[in-house]
Amino acid sequence: MELWGLDLSTRQIENATKFLSDNHYKANLFNAPMEQNPGIPENYFDIVYSIYAIGWTVDIQTTFHLISSYLKKDGIFIFSWDHPFMHCVEANKNTLLFSGSYFEEKPFTFKKNVNPPANGNHLDLDKENGVSLTLYHRRLSDYINALAKAGFAVERVVEETDRKILDSECEFSSRYYSACKAKYFPQSIVFKAQKL
Ligand SMILES: C[S@@+](CC[C@H](N)C(=O)[O-])C[C@H]1O[C@@H](n2cnc3c(N)ncnc32)[C@H](O)[C@@H]1O
């Protein structure tokens, strides 16, 4: 089995290199943006997967075209990201509000903790110490249509909250990720697509 990967962050590449070598894996890792091919072979891979990174792309169509080019025919692409509702629905005590438009096309900028707190909620905003980051609003259809245009057939989309949270009594929290939001809509979304 061969393992290849990329990340824009030098620190992430260093961490991954150490983790993989500590566990006796060899990998070809590139410190590069996903919107360019840094030297990854084409028509070569059975599976491409991305955990919580695709939403950062500044050009989803180019990124999906590149991923498609790396895969063999019938190869599988799996990725996860925040559910599109996460950018426009807010929890306010016991009420969920559409606080922004699902159709918003302009990117939004916010401040994010560079050193995540112990609770792991690194998307909780840190207006004083955070670094500025920009994200694009994307609808469910934006992902599906970009996949189709890049030559993929969507095989499965997962929008779920686990049973334990659905059955729990949740306490109100204004956190970005919270159980009381998750009881009403999925916080993440996972796509599985096949290259045609
Ligand atoms: C939430 S982290 C997930 C990382 C990894 N998948 C994991 O589970 O630990 C998102 C990653 O996307 C990377 N990233 C953001 N924009 C990128 C881009 N345009 N090209 C490549 N990587 C990018 C960040 O550096 C970060 O490491």
The ligand as a Gaussian input file, in Angstrom:
#p B3LYP/6-31G(d) Opt

LIG

0 1
 C       -9.167000      20.700000      10.141000
 S       -7.545000      20.378000       9.460000
 C       -7.686000      18.659000       9.079000
 C       -6.366000      18.030000       8.847000
 C       -6.367000      16.491000       8.803000
 N       -7.226000      15.985000       7.773000
 C       -6.719000      15.923000      10.125000
 O       -7.748000      15.256000      10.251000
 O       -5.968000      16.149000      11.071000
 C       -7.627000      21.194000       7.898000
 C       -6.299000      21.194000       7.176000
 O       -6.465000      21.787000       5.888000
 C       -5.255000      22.433000       5.567000
 N       -5.537000      23.392000       4.482000
 C       -6.264000      24.522000       4.523000
 N       -6.320000      25.098000       3.315000
 C       -5.600000      24.303000       2.473000
 C       -5.301000      24.356000       1.078000
 N       -5.772000      25.327000       0.325000
 N       -4.539000      23.371000       0.551000
 C       -4.070000      22.361000       1.333000
 N       -4.335000      22.246000       2.654000
 C       -5.099000      23.210000       3.217000
 C       -4.836000      23.090000       6.866000
 O       -3.468000      23.408000       6.885000
 C       -5.204000      22.007000       7.877000
 O       -4.126000      21.165000       8.159000

